[in-house]
């Protein structure tokens, strides 16, 4: 699967770990940054290119990271065609439903609230869970139109 990934300074270390994990799993990963630690960088500078890339390729997905994941999701959701869901260490059912009912194409992770050992299961669940379709299609169409 084609996966776009991006973060600001807050998620840099975990982004690199996730990027390498996804590549080792055989995914085609594009890293939109950040590529070095800069405490003064701004997440929209990295999130917008990632979100635009996901919106341009409906077969791809995005994983974005930040301290809480909230601002990053807000930025991504401003791009038409993006549906970013936030996860920061709640029940895994949240991730499942984001795909099943909302066809989330971007997963926004709050790195201050989730550990590396838990993130792999979350990512695998999110990548594998299909969109249910049915009554949810018209809702997604309203978001995207």
C-alpha positions as protocol buffer text, in pm:
chain_id: "A"
residue {
  index: 1
  type: UNK
  ca { x: 0 y: 0 z: 0 }
}
residue {
  index: 2
  type: UNK
  ca { x: 112 y: 356 z: -67 }
}
residue {
  index: 3
  type: UNK
  ca { x: 139 y: 540 z: 266 }
}
residue {
  index: 4
  type: UNK
  ca { x: 227 y: 905 z: 318 }
}
residue {
  index: 5
  type: UNK
  ca { x: 368 y: 1000 z: 656 }
}
residue {
  index: 6
  type: UNK
  ca { x: 440 y: 1336 z: 821 }
}
residue {
  index: 7
  type: UNK
  ca { x: 500 y: 1503 z: 1156 }
}
residue {
  index: 8
  type: UNK
  ca { x: 644 y: 1807 z: 1322 }
}
residue {
  index: 9
  type: UNK
  ca { x: 918 y: 1793 z: 1586 }
}
residue {
  index: 10
  type: UNK
  ca { x: 689 y: 1636 z: 1847 }
}
residue {
  index: 11
  type: UNK
  ca { x: 650 y: 1312 z: 1655 }
}
residue {
  index: 12
  type: UNK
  ca { x: 983 y: 1294 z: 1474 }
}
residue {
  index: 13
  type: UNK
  ca { x: 1129 y: 995 z: 1656 }
}
residue {
  index: 14
  type: UNK
  ca { x: 811 y: 786 z: 1640 }
}
residue {
  index: 15
  type: UNK
  ca { x: 750 y: 887 z: 1276 }
}
residue {
  index: 16
  type: UNK
  ca { x: 1090 y: 750 z: 1181 }
}
residue {
  index: 17
  type: UNK
  ca { x: 1021 y: 426 z: 1368 }
}
residue {
  index: 18
  type: UNK
  ca { x: 680 y: 388 z: 1202 }
}
residue {
  index: 19
  type: UNK
  ca { x: 822 y: 474 z: 858 }
}
residue {
  index: 20
  type: UNK
  ca { x: 1087 y: 204 z: 889 }
}
residue {
  index: 21
  type: UNK
  ca { x: 832 y: -47 z: 1021 }
}
residue {
  index: 22
  type: UNK
  ca { x: 600 y: 17 z: 725 }
}
residue {
  index: 23
  type: UNK
  ca { x: 883 y: -11 z: 474 }
}
residue {
  index: 24
  type: UNK
  ca { x: 990 y: -341 z: 633 }
}
residue {
  index: 25
  type: UNK
  ca { x: 630 y: -463 z: 597 }
}
residue {
  index: 26
  type: UNK
  ca { x: 653 y: -394 z: 222 }
}
residue {
  index: 27
  type: UNK
  ca { x: 459 y: -69 z: 202 }
}
residue {
  index: 28
  type: UNK
  ca { x: 557 y: 212 z: -36 }
}
residue {
  index: 29
  type: UNK
  ca { x: 617 y: 501 z: 206 }
}
residue {
  index: 30
  type: UNK
  ca { x: 667 y: 868 z: 124 }
}
residue {
  index: 31
  type: UNK
  ca { x: 805 y: 1071 z: 413 }
}
residue {
  index: 32
  type: UNK
  ca { x: 690 y: 1434 z: 399 }
}
residue {
  index: 33
  type: UNK
  ca { x: 898 y: 1537 z: 702 }
}
residue {
  index: 34
  type: UNK
  ca { x: 1003 y: 1659 z: 938 }
}
residue {
  index: 35
  type: UNK
  ca { x: 1345 y: 1519 z: 863 }
}
residue {
  index: 36
  type: UNK
  ca { x: 1535 y: 1682 z: 1148 }
}
residue {
  index: 37
  type: UNK
  ca { x: 1445 y: 1807 z: 1492 }
}
residue {
  index: 38
  type: UNK
  ca { x: 1348 y: 2175 z: 1506 }
}
residue {
  index: 39
  type: UNK
  ca { x: 1145 y: 2275 z: 1811 }
}
residue {
  index: 40
  type: UNK
  ca { x: 1017 y: 2581 z: 1625 }
}
residue {
  index: 41
  type: UNK
  ca { x: 881 y: 2404 z: 1317 }
}
residue {
  index: 42
  type: UNK
  ca { x: 509 y: 2421 z: 1237 }
}
residue {
  index: 43
  type: UNK
  ca { x: 303 y: 2108 z: 1172 }
}
residue {
  index: 44
  type: UNK
  ca { x: 104 y: 2253 z: 877 }
}
residue {
  index: 45
  type: UNK
  ca { x: 427 y: 2275 z: 677 }
}
residue {
  index: 46
  type: UNK
  ca { x: 450 y: 1894 z: 683 }
}
residue {
  index: 47
  type: UNK
  ca { x: 88 y: 1789 z: 721 }
}
residue {
  index: 48
  type: UNK
  ca { x: -50 y: 1981 z: 422 }
}
residue {
  index: 49
  type: UNK
  ca { x: 183 y: 1816 z: 165 }
}
residue {
  index: 50
  type: UNK
  ca { x: 101 y: 1477 z: 313 }
}
residue {
  index: 51
  type: UNK
  ca { x: -275 y: 1543 z: 307 }
}
residue {
  index: 52
  type: UNK
  ca { x: -265 y: 1674 z: -50 }
}
residue {
  index: 53
  type: UNK
  ca { x: -78 y: 1360 z: -159 }
}
residue {
  index: 54
  type: UNK
  ca { x: -342 y: 1137 z: 5 }
}
residue {
  index: 55
  type: UNK
  ca { x: -627 y: 1337 z: -149 }
}
residue {
  index: 56
  type: UNK
  ca { x: -466 y: 1308 z: -493 }
}
residue {
  index: 57
  type: UNK
  ca { x: -442 y: 928 z: -469 }
}
residue {
  index: 58
  type: UNK
  ca { x: -759 y: 763 z: -330 }
}
residue {
  index: 59
  type: UNK
  ca { x: -578 y: 430 z: -305 }
}
residue {
  index: 60
  type: UNK
  ca { x: -320 y: 570 z: -62 }
}
residue {
  index: 61
  type: UNK
  ca { x: -337 y: 641 z: 310 }
}
residue {
  index: 62
  type: UNK
  ca { x: -166 y: 883 z: 543 }
}
residue {
  index: 63
  type: UNK
  ca { x: -27 y: 862 z: 893 }
}
residue {
  index: 64
  type: UNK
  ca { x: 45 y: 1191 z: 1065 }
}
residue {
  index: 65
  type: UNK
  ca { x: 184 y: 1253 z: 1410 }
}
residue {
  index: 66
  type: UNK
  ca { x: 203 y: 1532 z: 1661 }
}
residue {
  index: 67
  type: UNK
  ca { x: 201 y: 1585 z: 2035 }
}
residue {
  index: 68
  type: UNK
  ca { x: -173 y: 1524 z: 2063 }
}
residue {
  index: 69
  type: UNK
  ca { x: -255 y: 1460 z: 1698 }
}
residue {
  index: 70
  type: UNK
  ca { x: -538 y: 1712 z: 1721 }
}
residue {
  index: 71
  type: UNK
  ca { x: -389 y: 2007 z: 1532 }
}
residue {
  index: 72
  type: UNK
  ca { x: -247 y: 1774 z: 1271 }
}
residue {
  index: 73
  type: UNK
  ca { x: -591 y: 1622 z: 1208 }
}
residue {
  index: 74
  type: UNK
  ca { x: -745 y: 1969 z: 1189 }
}
residue {
  index: 75
  type: UNK
  ca { x: -491 y: 2067 z: 924 }
}
residue {
  index: 76
  type: UNK
  ca { x: -540 y: 1747 z: 723 }
}
residue {
  index: 77
  type: UNK
  ca { x: -917 y: 1775 z: 737 }
}
residue {
  index: 78
  type: UNK
  ca { x: -900 y: 2114 z: 567 }
}
residue {
  index: 79
  type: UNK
  ca { x: -787 y: 1936 z: 250 }
}
residue {
  index: 80
  type: UNK
  ca { x: -1081 y: 1823 z: 41 }
}
residue {
  index: 81
  type: UNK
  ca { x: -1088 y: 1446 z: 19 }
}
residue {
  index: 82
  type: UNK
  ca { x: -908 y: 1388 z: 348 }
}
residue {
  index: 83
  type: UNK
  ca { x: -1076 y: 1224 z: 643 }
}
residue {
  index: 84
  type: UNK
  ca { x: -832 y: 1223 z: 934 }
}
residue {
  index: 85
  type: UNK
  ca { x: -916 y: 1040 z: 1256 }
}
residue {
  index: 86
  type: UNK
  ca { x: -730 y: 1105 z: 1580 }
}
residue {
  index: 87
  type: UNK
  ca { x: -599 y: 829 z: 1804 }
}
residue {
  index: 88
  type: UNK
  ca { x: -405 y: 890 z: 2121 }
}
residue {
  index: 89
  type: UNK
  ca { x: -431 y: 570 z: 2320 }
}
residue {
  index: 90
  type: UNK
  ca { x: -797 y: 498 z: 2375 }
}
residue {
  index: 91
  type: UNK
  ca { x: -984 y: 181 z: 2287 }
}
residue {
  index: 92
  type: UNK
  ca { x: -869 y: 27 z: 1958 }
}
residue {
  index: 93
  type: UNK
  ca { x: -1236 y: 26 z: 1856 }
}
residue {
  index: 94
  type: UNK
  ca { x: -1191 y: 397 z: 1774 }
}
residue {
  index: 95
  type: UNK
  ca { x: -941 y: 309 z: 1502 }
}
residue {
  index: 96
  type: UNK
  ca { x: -1160 y: 28 z: 1371 }
}
residue {
  index: 97
  type: UNK
  ca { x: -1467 y: 251 z: 1347 }
}
residue {
  index: 98
  type: UNK
  ca { x: -1271 y: 530 z: 1181 }
}
residue {
  index: 99
  type: UNK
  ca { x: -1217 y: 295 z: 888 }
}
residue {
  index: 100
  type: UNK
  ca { x: -1537 y: 92 z: 904 }
}
residue {
  index: 101
  type: UNK
  ca { x: -1784 y: 383 z: 927 }
}
residue {
  index: 102
  type: UNK
  ca { x: -1586 y: 692 z: 824 }
}
residue {
  index: 103
  type: UNK
  ca { x: -1346 y: 552 z: 565 }
}
residue {
  index: 104
  type: UNK
  ca { x: -1067 y: 750 z: 733 }
}
residue {
  index: 105
  type: UNK
  ca { x: -777 y: 780 z: 493 }
}
residue {
  index: 106
  type: UNK
  ca { x: -545 y: 953 z: 742 }
}
residue {
  index: 107
  type: UNK
  ca { x: -462 y: 838 z: 1093 }
}
residue {
  index: 108
  type: UNK
  ca { x: -345 y: 1116 z: 1324 }
}
residue {
  index: 109
  type: UNK
  ca { x: -147 y: 992 z: 1623 }
}
residue {
  index: 110
  type: UNK
  ca { x: -87 y: 1174 z: 1950 }
}
residue {
  index: 111
  type: UNK
  ca { x: 270 y: 1077 z: 2033 }
}
residue {
  index: 112
  type: UNK
  ca { x: 264 y: 1210 z: 2387 }
}
residue {
  index: 113
  type: UNK
  ca { x: -5 y: 957 z: 2479 }
}
residue {
  index: 114
  type: UNK
  ca { x: 88 y: 637 z: 2300 }
}
residue {
  index: 115
  type: UNK
  ca { x: 384 y: 405 z: 2336 }
}
residue {
  index: 116
  type: UNK
  ca { x: 582 y: 247 z: 2056 }
}
residue {
  index: 117
  type: UNK
  ca { x: 488 y: -105 z: 2165 }
}
residue {
  index: 118
  type: UNK
  ca { x: 113 y: -33 z: 2123 }
}
residue {
  index: 119
  type: UNK
  ca { x: 136 y: 160 z: 1797 }
}
residue {
  index: 120
  type: UNK
  ca { x: 207 y: -138 z: 1573 }
}
residue {
  index: 121
  type: UNK
  ca { x: -122 y: -311 z: 1656 }
}
residue {
  index: 122
  type: UNK
  ca { x: -311 y: 15 z: 1606 }
}
residue {
  index: 123
  type: UNK
  ca { x: -152 y: 76 z: 1267 }
}
residue {
  index: 124
  type: UNK
  ca { x: -212 y: -281 z: 1149 }
}
residue {
  index: 125
  type: UNK
  ca { x: -576 y: -265 z: 1258 }
}
residue {
  index: 126
  type: UNK
  ca { x: -624 y: 66 z: 1077 }
}
residue {
  index: 127
  type: UNK
  ca { x: -456 y: -53 z: 758 }
}
residue {
  index: 128
  type: UNK
  ca { x: -646 y: -382 z: 747 }
}
residue {
  index: 129
  type: UNK
  ca { x: -996 y: -266 z: 844 }
}
residue {
  index: 130
  type: UNK
  ca { x: -1217 y: -220 z: 536 }
}
residue {
  index: 131
  type: UNK
  ca { x: -1477 y: 50 z: 483 }
}
residue {
  index: 132
  type: UNK
  ca { x: -1821 y: -96 z: 546 }
}
residue {
  index: 133
  type: UNK
  ca { x: -1993 y: 111 z: 277 }
}
residue {
  index: 134
  type: UNK
  ca { x: -2373 y: 92 z: 281 }
}
residue {
  index: 135
  type: UNK
  ca { x: -2541 y: 379 z: 464 }
}
residue {
  index: 136
  type: UNK
  ca { x: -2200 y: 531 z: 536 }
}
residue {
  index: 137
  type: UNK
  ca { x: -2133 y: 607 z: 170 }
}
residue {
  index: 138
  type: UNK
  ca { x: -2375 y: 899 z: 152 }
}
residue {
  index: 139
  type: UNK
  ca { x: -2219 y: 1051 z: 463 }
}
residue {
  index: 140
  type: UNK
  ca { x: -1870 y: 1027 z: 317 }
}
residue {
  index: 141
  type: UNK
  ca { x: -1996 y: 1179 z: -7 }
}
residue {
  index: 142
  type: UNK
  ca { x: -2135 y: 1474 z: 189 }
}
residue {
  index: 143
  type: UNK
  ca { x: -1796 y: 1526 z: 351 }
}
residue {
  index: 144
  type: UNK
  ca { x: -1607 y: 1503 z: 25 }
}
residue {
  index: 145
  type: UNK
  ca { x: -1846 y: 1713 z: -182 }
}
